[in-house]
Amino acid sequence: MMKGAAAGGIVGMLPAFDGLRAEITAPPGTDTTGVPGGGVVVGWVLVTDPAAAGGARVEPVFLSAGRAWTPDQYRAAYGQQLTVRVGRER
């Protein structure tokens, strides 16, 4: 893990290039009432994770429901069963 950083902490951020979008998916049969859709990716963060190689992982930051989210934050608010995938905007 990164020295001095708590697990799940953000230790760095970079802006994203144009044209990327976060899509939210759920397993079949999952109630997604009240779950906002994904949005434009605005950046990338380095998140501490003791289980990851090197003690950190890179995650997208995307806009949805009027704020910026990391996938961890989004799943904590709307459900751990949700998956966030990044792709090109159409």
ROKOLVEX-268095 format. One record per residue (C-alpha): residue number from 0; residue in one letter; x negated, y negated, z. Coordinates in nm, 3 decimals, decimal comma, always signed. Last residue first. Layout:
N
seq/type/xx/yy/zz
NUM/A/X/Y/Z .
...
//
This chain:
90
seq/type/xx/yy/zz
89/R/+2,136/-0,719/-2,942 .
88/E/+1,918/-0,790/-2,641 .
87/R/+1,622/-0,557/-2,607 .
86/G/+1,621/-0,308/-2,322 .
85/V/+1,578/-0,284/-1,947 .
84/R/+1,752/-0,015/-1,745 .
83/V/+1,911/-0,052/-1,401 .
82/T/+2,071/+0,262/-1,254 .
81/L/+2,355/+0,259/-1,003 .
80/Q/+2,395/+0,543/-0,750 .
79/Q/+2,243/+0,330/-0,471 .
78/G/+2,550/+0,108/-0,466 .
77/Y/+2,652/-0,256/-0,512 .
76/A/+2,451/-0,471/-0,269 .
75/A/+2,157/-0,240/-0,194 .
74/R/+2,154/-0,133/-0,561 .
73/Y/+2,121/-0,496/-0,675 .
72/Q/+1,844/-0,573/-0,424 .
71/D/+1,643/-0,266/-0,529 .
70/P/+1,698/-0,343/-0,900 .
69/T/+1,559/-0,694/-0,849 .
68/W/+1,817/-0,968/-0,863 .
67/A/+1,859/-1,332/-0,970 .
66/R/+2,188/-1,506/-0,902 .
65/G/+2,523/-1,606/-1,052 .
64/A/+2,683/-1,262/-1,076 .
63/S/+2,389/-1,124/-1,273 .
62/L/+2,046/-1,254/-1,373 .
61/F/+1,749/-1,018/-1,396 .
60/V/+1,416/-0,962/-1,223 .
59/P/+1,243/-0,653/-1,359 .
58/E/+1,034/-0,415/-1,146 .
57/V/+0,660/-0,332/-1,140 .
56/R/+0,548/-0,077/-0,882 .
55/A/+0,307/-0,084/-0,588 .
54/G/+0,087/+0,136/-0,365 .
53/G/-0,170/+0,228/-0,633 .
52/A/+0,047/+0,516/-0,755 .
51/A/+0,390/+0,472/-0,603 .
50/A/+0,506/+0,629/-0,273 .
49/P/+0,369/+0,342/-0,060 .
48/D/+0,581/+0,094/-0,256 .
47/T/+0,497/-0,277/-0,263 .
46/V/+0,690/-0,461/-0,533 .
45/L/+0,514/-0,642/-0,821 .
44/V/+0,773/-0,860/-0,989 .
43/W/+0,878/-0,914/-1,350 .
42/G/+1,072/-1,210/-1,484 .
41/V/+1,384/-1,359/-1,642 .
40/V/+1,564/-1,045/-1,764 .
39/V/+1,905/-1,148/-1,901 .
38/G/+2,208/-0,979/-1,754 .
37/G/+2,361/-0,670/-1,605 .
36/G/+2,727/-0,615/-1,536 .
35/P/+2,902/-0,704/-1,213 .
34/V/+3,030/-0,427/-0,984 .
33/G/+3,375/-0,518/-0,853 .
32/T/+3,534/-0,193/-0,969 .
31/T/+3,253/+0,044/-1,065 .
30/D/+3,413/+0,359/-0,926 .
29/T/+3,177/+0,639/-1,028 .
28/G/+3,342/+0,916/-1,232 .
27/P/+3,048/+0,953/-1,472 .
26/P/+2,720/+0,838/-1,316 .
25/A/+2,658/+0,462/-1,322 .
24/T/+2,481/+0,231/-1,565 .
23/I/+2,365/-0,130/-1,540 .
22/E/+2,190/-0,292/-1,836 .
21/A/+1,909/-0,543/-1,787 .
20/R/+1,837/-0,758/-2,093 .
19/L/+1,519/-0,857/-2,275 .
18/G/+1,507/-1,103/-2,566 .
17/D/+1,276/-1,373/-2,442 .
16/F/+0,950/-1,296/-2,262 .
15/A/+0,956/-1,235/-1,888 .
14/P/+0,789/-1,461/-1,632 .
13/L/+0,537/-1,308/-1,390 .
12/M/+0,571/-1,239/-1,018 .
11/G/+0,352/-1,115/-0,732 .
10/V/+0,361/-0,962/-0,385 .
9/I/+0,729/-0,879/-0,347 .
8/G/+0,791/-0,676/-0,034 .
7/G/+0,952/-0,332/-0,051 .
6/A/+0,704/-0,184/+0,197 .
5/A/+0,548/-0,465/+0,400 .
4/A/+0,245/-0,650/+0,262 .
3/G/-0,076/-0,721/+0,458 .
2/K/-0,296/-0,494/+0,246 .
1/M/-0,111/-0,357/-0,055 .
0/M/+0,000/+0,000/+0,000 .
//
